[in-house]
């Protein structure tokens, strides 16, 4: 399994989009400050994820979300309604 995920910083108004094959472990790494791109904004809350069969599919979706402001806003809106 592979995942694309959105994390919300509990420290700042900031959202991170990433992909991984182990969602629990990756969230722990983000919260421990072990990920260079997110270590200064920890801790984080998982606000959204999608599951894929292959990591390549998750990475393609991650790229789509990162390059499309509309996609990111749509996902954020859906995750805040739940």
BELFENHU-V583216 format. One record per backbone hydrogen bond with DSSP energy under -0.5 kcal/mol. NH is the residue of the N-H (numbers start at 0). CO is the residue of the C=O. E is the energy in kcal/mol with one decimal. If there is no record, write none. Layout:
# BELFENHU-V583216
nh,co,e
NH,CO,E
NH,CO,E
This chain:
# BELFENHU-V583216
nh,co,e
1,51,-2.3
2,19,-3.2
3,49,-1.9
4,17,-2.8
5,47,-2.6
6,15,-2.6
7,44,-2.7
8,6,-0.5
8,13,-2.7
9,42,-3.0
10,40,-0.7
10,42,-0.5
13,11,-1.6
15,6,-2.6
17,4,-2.2
19,2,-2.2
25,21,-2.3
26,22,-2.3
27,23,-2.0
28,24,-2.2
29,25,-2.4
30,26,-2.4
31,27,-1.7
32,29,-1.2
33,28,-2.6
34,28,-0.5
35,33,-0.6
37,34,-1.6
38,34,-1.5
40,37,-1.7
41,38,-0.6
44,7,-2.2
46,5,-2.5
46,44,-0.5
47,5,-1.2
49,3,-2.3
51,1,-3.1
57,53,-1.6
58,54,-2.6
59,55,-1.8
60,56,-2.0
61,57,-2.4
62,58,-2.3
63,59,-2.1
64,60,-2.5
65,61,-2.6
66,62,-2.1
67,63,-1.0
68,66,-0.6
71,67,-2.0
72,68,-2.5
73,69,-2.4
74,70,-2.3
75,71,-2.5
76,72,-2.4
77,73,-2.2
78,74,-2.6
79,75,-1.6
80,76,-0.7
80,77,-0.7
81,78,-0.7
